[in-house]
């Protein structure tokens, strides 16, 4: 919630004046899953003793999903040439921007390859049926070269379809485990969503009395505050080291302080690691 802190006033004009935060909006876990960035604003009461609450929808910009593809596509002969074709394109911009544009260009290519493969489970069922029919015909004439060759080809098709389905199922099972496995249950993600919603900062008051509600302004104010606190003049004016010395067990000498900021050599790194 942001806006007015208190939502109710007893409208008294003397010492019995009382302000309370009585009005709230309650949501459940399902709401936080579907609309994690919604918030509500407490407006001015005007002529009422209660402040109206306005619910704001999820207007934040959704981050694009991560780049993913089915691992079984890498076994196809057209996989590497397609990636090589896209990766040879020259894109103007930073290195990370070029990578993201190339990955985005690969998405429709991989989608088309997956569609050409069809339903892998259906392919396995069809290949199994063809193999059963070929072996049934071969049982009636075990020395027919045509039926022997047909059974051999059906076995190859069935093995290839089974391997592709197995690779796809392994990847799906891994993704399901990462989502619903140990410490990643539905309850765990609900707690994470609830904690994220409760800890989010929707507004902040600056030192000069202004109230910022825009997310970029809130982020910039946080950065500005800690820059002034840790590296600006505010730290020198507010902190007196004489008050901290009685609590310090050890005070660094000048040589020790210089050693802390000295550059680390390759020999020291090898000595520390190996």
C-alpha positions in Angstrom: 0.0 0.0 0.0 1.1 3.5 -0.6 -0.5 6.9 -0.1 -2.1 7.9 3.2 -0.7 5.9 6.1 -3.9 6.0 8.2 -7.3 5.1 6.7 -9.7 6.3 9.5 -10.1 9.4 11.6 -12.6 9.9 14.4 -13.2 13.5 13.1 -12.4 14.9 16.5 -10.8 18.3 16.6 -9.4 18.2 20.2 -7.0 16.0 22.1 -9.2 13.0 21.5 -8.3 13.1 17.8 -7.4 9.5 16.8 -5.9 8.1 13.6 -6.0 4.4 12.7 -5.3 2.1 9.8 -8.4 0.1 9.7 -9.1 -0.5 6.0 -7.1 -3.1 4.1 -7.4 -5.3 1.0 -6.9 -9.0 1.6 -5.7 -11.3 -1.2 -4.8 -15.0 -1.2 -2.0 -17.0 -2.7 -3.8 -17.5 -6.0 -4.1 -13.8 -6.4 -0.3 -13.3 -5.9 0.4 -16.0 -8.4 -1.7 -14.4 -11.1 -1.1 -10.7 -10.3 2.1 -10.3 -8.3 2.6 -6.6 -8.9 -0.8 -5.3 -8.0 -1.1 -2.7 -5.3 -3.6 -0.4 -3.7 -3.5 3.3 -2.9 -5.0 5.0 0.1 -6.5 8.3 -1.0 -7.6 11.4 1.1 -10.7 11.0 3.2 -12.3 14.3 2.1 -15.7 14.5 3.9 -15.7 10.8 5.1 -14.0 9.4 8.1 -12.6 6.6 6.0 -10.1 6.9 3.2 -11.0 5.2 0.0 -8.7 2.4 -1.3 -8.0 2.2 -5.0 -6.8 -1.1 -6.4 -4.2 -0.7 -9.2 -3.8 -3.4 -11.7 -0.6 -5.2 -12.8 0.8 -2.6 -15.1 4.5 -3.5 -14.8 6.4 -4.6 -17.9 6.6 -8.3 -18.1 10.1 -9.6 -18.6 10.5 -11.8 -21.6 10.8 -15.5 -21.0 14.2 -17.2 -21.0 15.5 -18.9 -24.1 14.8 -22.6 -24.1 14.7 -25.4 -26.7 14.1 -29.1 -26.7 17.4 -31.0 -26.4 16.4 -33.7 -29.0 16.5 -31.0 -31.7 20.3 -31.0 -31.3 20.4 -34.6 -32.8 18.9 -33.3 -36.0 21.2 -32.8 -39.0 19.7 -29.3 -39.6 20.3 -28.0 -36.1 24.0 -27.0 -36.4 23.6 -25.4 -39.9 20.7 -23.4 -38.7 22.6 -22.1 -35.7 25.6 -21.3 -37.8 23.6 -19.4 -40.3 22.0 -17.2 -37.6 25.3 -16.7 -35.7 27.1 -15.4 -38.8 24.9 -12.4 -39.0 26.4 -9.1 -38.0 24.3 -7.1 -35.5 25.2 -3.5 -34.6 25.2 -3.0 -30.8 26.8 -4.4 -27.7 27.9 -8.0 -27.4 25.0 -8.9 -25.1 22.5 -7.2 -27.4 23.8 -9.2 -30.4 23.5 -12.4 -28.5 19.9 -11.7 -27.4 18.9 -10.8 -31.0 20.4 -14.0 -32.4 18.7 -16.1 -29.8 15.4 -14.4 -30.6 16.0 -15.2 -34.3 16.6 -18.9 -33.5 13.2 -19.3 -31.7 11.0 -19.5 -34.8 13.5 -21.8 -36.5 13.5 -24.2 -33.6 9.7 -24.0 -33.4 9.4 -25.0 -37.0 11.8 -27.9 -36.5 9.8 -29.1 -33.6 6.6 -28.9 -35.6 8.2 -31.0 -38.4 9.1 -33.6 -35.9 5.4 -33.9 -34.8 4.1 -35.5 -31.7 7.0 -37.7 -30.5 4.7 -40.0 -28.4 2.5 -40.5 -31.4 5.5 -41.2 -33.6 6.6 -43.9 -31.2 3.2 -45.5 -31.2 3.0 -45.5 -35.0 6.6 -46.9 -35.3 5.8 -49.6 -32.8 2.6 -50.6 -34.8 4.6 -50.8 -38.1 7.3 -52.9 -36.4 4.6 -55.3 -35.0 3.0 -55.6 -38.4 6.3 -56.3 -40.1 7.3 -58.9 -37.5 3.9 -60.6 -37.9 4.3 -60.8 -41.7 7.9 -62.1 -41.2 6.7 -64.8 -39.0 4.7 -66.3 -41.9 7.7 -66.2 -44.3 11.0 -66.0 -42.4 13.2 -66.2 -45.5 11.6 -63.5 -47.6 14.4 -60.8 -48.2 11.8 -58.1 -48.7 10.2 -58.7 -45.3 13.6 -59.0 -43.6 14.6 -55.6 -45.0 11.2 -54.2 -44.0 11.6 -55.4 -40.4 15.2 -54.0 -40.3 14.0 -50.5 -41.5 11.0 -50.6 -39.0 13.5 -51.3 -36.2 15.6 -48.4 -37.1 12.6 -46.0 -37.2 11.3 -47.3 -33.9 14.7 -47.0 -32.2 15.1 -43.4 -33.4 11.6 -42.4 -32.4 12.1 -44.0 -29.0 15.4 -42.2 -28.4 13.9 -38.8 -29.3 10.9 -39.4 -27.0 13.2 -40.6 -24.2 15.3 -37.5 -24.5 12.2 -35.3 -24.5 10.8 -37.0 -21.5 14.1 -36.7 -19.6 14.1 -33.0 -20.2 10.4 -32.6 -19.2 11.1 -34.7 -16.0 14.0 -32.5 -15.1 12.0 -29.3 -15.6 9.2 -30.8 -13.5 11.6 -31.7 -10.7 13.2 -28.3 -10.6 9.7 -26.8 -10.3 8.0 -29.2 -8.0 10.9 -31.1 -6.4 12.5 -30.8 -3.0 12.4 -27.2 -1.7 10.6 -26.2 -4.9 7.1 -27.2 -4.0 4.0 -25.2 -4.8 3.9 -24.0 -1.1 7.5 -22.8 -1.4 6.7 -20.7 -4.4 3.6 -19.3 -2.8 5.7 -18.2 0.2 8.3 -16.6 -2.1 5.5 -14.7 -4.0 4.0 -13.6 -0.7 7.3 -12.4 0.7 8.2 -10.6 -2.5 4.9 -8.8 -2.5 5.2 -7.8 1.1 8.8 -6.5 0.8 8.2 -4.5 -2.4 8.7 -0.7 -2.0 6.0 1.2 -3.9 6.9 4.7 -2.6 9.7 6.4 -0.8 10.1 9.8 0.9 13.2 11.8 0.1 15.3 14.0 2.5 13.7 17.1 1.0 10.2 15.9 1.7 9.2 14.7 -1.7 7.3 11.4 -2.2 8.4 9.3 -5.1 6.0 6.6 -6.5 7.6 5.8 -9.9 9.7 2.6 -9.7 12.6 4.2 -11.6 12.6 7.2 -9.3 12.4 4.9 -6.2 15.4 2.9 -7.5 17.4 6.0 -8.2 16.7 7.4 -4.8 17.9 4.2 -3.1 21.1 4.3 -5.1 21.6 8.0 -4.4 21.0 7.5 -0.7 23.6 4.8 -0.3 26.1 6.6 -2.6 25.9 9.6 -0.2 26.0 7.3 2.8 29.0 5.2 1.8 31.0 7.5 -0.4 29.6 11.0 -0.1 29.9 13.9 2.3 27.1 12.6 4.4 29.3 9.9 5.9 32.0 12.4 7.0 29.5 14.7 8.6 27.4 12.1 10.5 30.0 9.6 11.6 32.7 10.4 14.1 35.3 7.6 14.4 36.2 8.7 17.9 32.9 7.2 19.2 33.7 3.9 17.4 37.3 3.4 18.7 36.3 2.1 22.2 34.3 -0.7 20.5 37.0 -1.8 18.0 39.1 -4.8 19.1 41.8 -4.0 16.5 42.6 -0.9 14.6 44.5 -1.3 11.3 47.9 0.2 11.0 48.9 2.2 7.9 50.8 -0.8 6.5 47.9 -3.1 7.0 45.5 -0.7 5.3 47.8 -0.4 2.3 48.0 -4.2 2.1 44.2 -4.5 1.9 44.0 -2.2 -1.2 47.2 -3.5 -2.9 46.6 -5.3 -6.2 46.7 -9.1 -6.0 49.3 -10.9 -8.1 48.9 -14.1 -10.1 51.4 -15.8 -7.8 49.3 -15.0 -4.8 46.1 -16.3 -6.5 47.8 -19.6 -7.4 49.2 -19.9 -3.8 45.7 -19.3 -2.3 43.9 -21.7 -4.7 46.4 -24.5 -5.1 
